Amino acid sequence: MTSLPGDSDNAGSTPEPQPIVCARCGVTSESPPLTWTCSVENGARRYFCGNCARANLRAIEGRLDSAWW
């Protein structure tokens, strides 16, 4: 299938990767390190840095949404 001029198919370019941001403290990383935790809350992915994950380990294991921490 061909695209019309002006269509938004990005002409084959790949989007630039966005840095990962801790949903709790705001620290950033280019890619999630092994010590970070990923949580899906209300259908959205949320990443937590190693420090925030360790500080809230019981709440994470109890599957509480981060709003309750």
Protein Blocks (a to p, Z undefined) as FASTA:
>chain_A
ZZdehianhnopacdddddddfknopacfbdcfkbccddeehiacdddfklmmmmmmmmm
nopafklZZ
